[in-house]
Amino acid sequence: MVSIFNHIPDQHLRRTLAVASASALCLIALAGCSTPFTNQASNTSDAGNTTGSTDNLATDANAKKFVSCLTDKGFEAQAAAAPGMPDSSNKRKAPTTKNMVMLRMLDANGQPVEAADNGMSVNTDSTTQQMYANSMFTSIDYGTIWVAFKDSTALAGSPYESKRQDYADCEAKNPNFAQPAQDLSQTPTYSEADKQAALDFAKNAREKGFSWVADPTGNEPTTILIPKTVSENELRRFFKECPVGDAHITYGFDGTPDDFGYDYTKVMDEAMGVVS
């Protein structure tokens, strides 16, 4: 499991939850995995900063009707605010309504999946994760896990496969509702300047004695992966001695806080002056 956190230049650090999806070690946040996890208890403003709860947002009328239809057919469903993808400046538009419909995430036995004690990951095995390969978005909402599907065809292979026709019936009865998939399916792009800045950052960090900092590669060319061997004191020193400046850097952690033996999110927040 890999957790990812973004650095947003000239702004407070926005903590973005990320865990593995059906694909092993799928990196998300700006890395753009097909199944990102977020916490619906908060949203982001145009500046990308955490701005508070989405609970008070009005529910889109079409989404409300679709939820009502699903619940009448036995689904545990709710409306949620769909986040927009960041633009070239890493800015996100704050949601204005709850316009996405989500179903309660179930395990292979049809039981609700819960969040782990740390509130940052999902208590489920790889078999269950693979059953949600066709899902478009997953959220942790006060300890409960919700998942969105683009349409009824995406329920194939999931614990909801036997209810595909019920879902399709609700689609037919509510033709004006559509999941906001256009905001969630975009593949992020990385400029050559951002890629080079990440390489320069990694090189400078190694020159300062942090030999474990590897050059970003592959599909995550701006992610600095922090291995589980890095101690809490070492991480604090790293953040202090290696500021990212204006670079669009994403920090990846090779495991959960439990795997590391300490809460690295707290270390990051303290080091960067962010109030959780």
PEKA-V299251 format. One record per helix or strand of 3 or more residues. SS is the DSSP state (A for helix, B for strand). FROM is the first residue (numbers start at 1). TO is the last residue. Records with the same first field share a line. If there is no record, write none. Layout:
# PEKA-V299251
SS=FROM-TO, FROM-TO
This chain:
# PEKA-V299251
B=3-6, 37-39, 50-52, 77-80, 100-104, 137-141, 144-148, 223-226, 250-253
A=29-31, 61-72, 126-130, 152-155, 161-173, 181-183, 192-207, 232-241, 257-260, 264-272
